[in-house]
Amino acid sequence: MDRVERICDRLPRFYKNWEEEDSLIFNLLRAVSKELDGAEEKITDVMKAHWLETAEADELDKSGILLGLSRFSGEDDLHYRTRLKRRVNEYKGGGTVPAILDAVKALISAQSEEDVKIVENPRASAFAEHMVRHEDKWTLGSKSIKGAQPSLTLTVEEAGEVSNPQIMNLDTGEYIIFKGKLKSGQKLVIEKNKASVDGKDVSKRILPKKIPLPQKIPRLLRRDTTWEYTESLERLVGRFDTAKFNEHRFMVRVPSVRIRFDWTAFQTATFEVRIKSKALRGSGFLKPYLERVINSMKAAGVNAVITVSG
């Protein structure tokens, strides 16, 4: 039953409007019904425009303004609406890891716990290189949430040789010495369970003797500490403005040594979102779009890494 018929049913019977559809009263009621139907439709449209599920185009943008989330350039209504719905949930949990995890799961419609995982302070390979000579100093820390046990690589970069090279952490007193000579181009590698020069095992020539590898290698602390490189100078090294009677000193060039530290760091102020490739493909989203969504949710100063695998 349409609106005009419902109105007619409520009129007194003596009007007999239901028997004469061409009557003046019936046409008047039909016109009123059309106006009421139009008004109801407009009210419904207004309501829908204020609901995220049904708002479109500019009306959806206005909802985004209220939620503090603007549309990405070229982003369609479907993707934008999904992000806005996630923003509502963010008000409950903020930019915390659980809130971001729940949001990403909902965004890609994750089917299992394995589809999306978040790892805080993920591991990353780190290294530092220094070009040094005898008694040179530098500062270095682990750049991590905790200290690290590095591996070392020493390479004689220039013509000549060095004897008994030593690396020492002046703040902790820890040191390591290679008893022997390194010639130009040779590479000394001190790793977790082995020390070698150009592939030849020299672990027995690493001091101190009582400490097994890898504990012989000085630790990297979280904070920056001061390090020093020294070696045994077997020949006299000439100095300007220095002279002795009946003696002479010839300048002997001390070659440069490249020292490289390699270690595993636990990245500070960083979290990694690991997503199964199958789940991402099924969602219809691309990785760059997901990166933009996550970066819009995370706290300022925090780095987000998105990894797709499997």
Helices and strands as residue ranges (DSSP letters): H 3-9, G 13-15, H 24-49, H 57-67, H 77-93, H 97-108, E 116-120, E 123-132, E 136-140, E 151-156, E 161-169, E 175-178, E 181-183, E 187-190, E 195-197, E 200-201, G 203-205, E 206-207, E 225-232, E 257-266, E 270-276, H 277-283, H 287-297, E 303-309
